[in-house]
Amino acid sequence: MISNNRKLVDALIKKGVNIPNPSTVEIGEETDLDLISSQGVIIHAGCKIFGEKTLIMSGVELGARSPVTINNCQLGRNVDLKGGYFEESTFLD
């Protein structure tokens, strides 16, 4: 049986999000996948995405150097979070 997390990650991959190591990525069930762009988005190994208010625009790259965890964050176009924990934060283009 495939876990719900795996279904969410697979849905993002089908949408066009680049997830090089999908088995290490965690997506919260409350996260609205329609608020995650597919254009140029890269989610690296170990990243975690939570929050019903999370928004990820095109060109965002998460976790290029170390895992990133975001919770209810809004990420504008081409934001690059290389590592860390972010909650209730907004990063503009």
N, C-alpha and C positions, 0 to 999 in steps of 0.2 A: 504494500500500500504506500502510495506517495504522500509525504507529509504536506500539510497546507502551505508551509514555508516554501517547499520545493515548487508547488504549483504557482505561488506568487512570483518566485524568481523566474520560472519558466515563462510565465506570462510576460514579464518584462523583456526577456530575451526574444520572444516571438514578436514583440512590439518593435524591437530593433535596438534595445539598450545593449551595450557591449559589457558583458560580465565575464571576464576571462576565466575565473575560477568560481563557478556558481555554487558549488557545494559549501563554500565558506561564507556566503552572503546571507544575511538574515533580514527579512522584511516583515514588519509588524502587520498583523491581520487588519488593524484599523487604518492602515495606509491606503490612500486612494490612488490606485495605479494610473488613473486618468490624469492625475496632477504631476506625473513624471514624464517628461519629454523623451522621445526616442532618438532625437536628432543629435548625434555626437556625444551622447552621455556615456561615460565609462564609470563603472563601479568595480573597484579592485577588491582583491581578496580580504576577507575579514570585516568588511563594512557592514553596518547595521543601520537600517532606515526604519524609523518609527514615527507615529503621529498622524492623526487625521488631517492636520493642517499643513503637512509637509508638501512643499512644491519644489520641483526640480525642473529648471528650464534647460533649453538646448545648450550643448557644449560643456556641461558640467562634468568635472572629473573628481571622483572621490577616492581617497586612499592611495595615492601614487607612492607614498613613502612608508606609511603605516596605516593601520585601519582607522576608519572614520565612523563615528556613531552620530547620527542626527536624529533629533526628536522635535517634531513640530517646527521645522525650519523652512524658510523660503530662500531658495538659491536662484539668483538671477542668471542670465546667460553668461556662459564661459567662466563661472566661478570654479576655482580649483582649490579644494580643501585637501591638503596633502596628508593630514593625520590629525586625530584628536576627537574630542567630544563636544558637541554643540547642541544646545537646547533653547527653544523659543528665540531663535536668532534669525536675522534677515541679512543676507549678503547680496548687495546690488550688483548689477552688471559691471 
